Amino acid sequence: MALVAGIAGLAAVLVFMVVYYRFLGLIADIALIVYGILLWGLFNAIPVTLTLPGVAGLILTIGVACDANVVIFERIKEEVRRGKTVRSAVNSGYALGFKTILDANILTILTAAVLLWLATSQPKGFAFTLILGVAVSMFTAVAFTRALLGVMSMSAFFNRPVFMGVSRGDIETPPATAARRRGAR
């Protein structure tokens, strides 16, 4: 039942990300699916026996993986609102969001490592799956999602603010551009 609940939760997250973040949500969904495949492959390679606390750790890491995308996407949207191009916003968004994600993930891994070291039996499974999940989440958020957005931001089709969830009215006009427009009238 716990695995079914985890799959239902993942499906709900996937739908929410597309509804709220639009095209970026689709990118996040692809990244979460890649994350799930990589994590499942890592679990099979080690091999990991999933107990109920381990499944709880797995479900929690889905949230951690989604959170990393949310932090980055919000930074990208902020940069687009400031008038940057999508490609520039992707680069700036990752530069600004990476520190936050790194700090949060390091603290989560340290906390889980302490739990793994001091706990007995069942909580160790939770801590172990949490450590693996956070590490894979960091990889997919930084390597996969960034590469995918970088490649897509080169296309003219993708290089529109609406794909970032920003309407034209939300974009700030740079002062120099606004002055040129007033002078042209």
Stockholm file with secondary structure:
# STOCKHOLM 1.0

chainA/1-185         MALVAGIAGLAAVLVFMVVYYRFLGLIADIALIVYGILLWGLFNAIPVTLTLPGVAGLILTIGVACDANVVIFERIKEEVRRGKTVRSAVNSGYALGFKTILDANILTILTAAVLLWLATSQPKGFAFTLILGVAVSMFTAVAFTRALLGVMSMSAFFNRPVFMGVSRGDIETPPATAARRRGAR
#=GR chainA/1-185 SS CHHHHHHHHHHHHHHHHHHHHTHHHHHHHHHHHHHHHHHHHHHHHTTCCCCHHHHHHHHHHHHHHHHHHHHHHHHHHHHHHTTCCHHHHHHHHHHHHHHHHHHHHHHHHHHHHHHHHHCCSHHHHHHHHHHHHHHHHHHIIIIIHHHHHHHHTTSTTTCSGGGGTCCGGGSCCCHHHHHHHHHHC
#=GC SS_cons         CHHHHHHHHHHHHHHHHHHHHTHHHHHHHHHHHHHHHHHHHHHHHTTCCCCHHHHHHHHHHHHHHHHHHHHHHHHHHHHHHTTCCHHHHHHHHHHHHHHHHHHHHHHHHHHHHHHHHHCCSHHHHHHHHHHHHHHHHHHIIIIIHHHHHHHHTTSTTTCSGGGGTCCGGGSCCCHHHHHHHHHHC
//
